[in-house]
Amino acid sequence: MIYTGMIFQYDNTQERGLVMLSDGETKEFHLRDWIDTINTPAIGQKISYEQNASGAKIRVATQEDEQRVLSAKDDQIAEDEMSDVDEYIAYFTSLGYKLVKDLVQNEIRTVSLRMYTASDYGEALIKQNETSTIVTQSLNGKTVLNKEYTN
């Protein structure tokens, strides 16, 4: 699977570092994992991280990498196919969001998820009652999704 992320620690002497991936996971890496022939690893670089059976492949991320990762995540679960709150939670966590709140009050379930990266922040809010589910998503302060689905 291919992720985007950022280098947040790197030691030139030991040729080792840590990356934070878009799903929130941290991974150690060694210079031998670096496949970029133009750039060298540096703290703060946005990277493409590919993990397969032979190991990791890391390089500076391009816009195409970021679009490919977003497209792959969108293909995992189509919003219109989801029928309950737990499917929405799975969808947003697959995009890198973390569950912040999940509570039921007066027969209304309210779920809040948030995502922070070096360049983006987002929030997803899901409210479900007996008859409908309302899903709102914002990225960098702008609403990108605001839909109501009938249960």
N, C-alpha and C positions, 0 to 999 in steps of 0.2 A: 504494500500500500504506500502511496505517496502523500506526504504531508508538507505543509509549509511551517515555518517556525523562525526562531531567531537564536543566534549564538549569544548566550549571556555570560559565559566564562570561557576563556581560552588562555593557555599558557604556552608561549612559543618555545620555551626551553624544553618542556616535557612533551610538546606536540599533542596535547590533550585538551579537551574542553567539554562544555555542557551546552546542549540546545534545549530550548523550550518549544515544543510542538504546538500546533494550532488546537489540539485537543486537550492541552494542559499538561501533557506528560513531558517529563524531562528525560533526556537520553545523553549518555556519555558518548564521546567520539574521539577518535585518534586521527592524526593527519593522514594516515593511510586510507581513511574512509572518504577523504576529500577528493572529489573527481574533477573539480573546476580547474582548468589549466590556465585561466586568465587571472583569477582572483585568489588571494590567500585568505584563510579564516581570520576573522576579526570580530571582536565583541560588538554587538549591535547589528550585525549583518542579517538581513532577511534571507532565509535559506529554503531550499527544497531538500526534503529528507525522504529517501526511498529505502524501505526495509524489505529485504527478500531473504531467501534461504542462504545465500552466499554472504550476507552481511548488509551493512548500510552503505548508501551512496549519498554524499552530501555535496551541494554546490550552492552558489548564490542563486536565489529564486528570480525567475523572470515573470513578466505579466502573464505569459502563457501558462506557466506552472500554477500560478494562483487561480487562473480561470479554470484549468483542468481539475484542480482540487475541488473548487466550488461546484463544477458541473458533476463530478463524481458523487459528491455529497447530495446534491439535488436528486440524482438518480436513485439513491438508496431508498428514499421514501417520498412519494409525491404527496403534497399537502392534502389534495382533494381525496386521497384514498384513506386518510386517517379517520377513525371513528370514535376514539376515546382519548382522554387526557394522557394516559400512559404512552400512547403512540406519539403524541405531540412531544412529550418529554424525551422520548427516545430520539425523535427527529432532531430536536434542538441540541441535545447533548452530542449527537453525531456531528453537529456543526461547531462544537467547541464550547457550547454554553454549559454553565454549572448551575445546578438546582440550588436556589436560594430559599424559597419558601413553598410549602405545599400544605395548605390548610383547608378544612371544611368548616363553614360557618353558615347557619341558616340554610342548609341544603345546597349551598353554592361552594364548589371547589375552586380555589384560587391558587394558581401555580405561577411562581416568578422564577425566571432563569436569567443569568447574566453571563456575558463573555467579555473578556479584556485581552487584547493583544498589544503589541508595540504600536500598531497603527490603527486599530479599530476597537470600538467598544459597542456592545449591543445589549438589548434587553428584550425578553419575550415574556408576555403575560397571557395566561390562559385562564379563562373563567368558564366554568361549566355548571349549568343548572339542569333541571329535568328535561327541558325542551331544546336547549341550544348550547353551543360552545362558541365563545368569542376568542379569537387568537389575534394578538397584536404583537408585532415585532418592530423594533427600531434599531437602526445602525447609525452610529456616529450622530445621534440626536435627531435623525430623520425617520419617520414612519415608513417602513417598506412593506408591511403587511398589516391589514386590518380587515379580517373577515369574520363573518358569523355563519356557523354551520348548524343546521337543524339535526338534532339527535334522533 
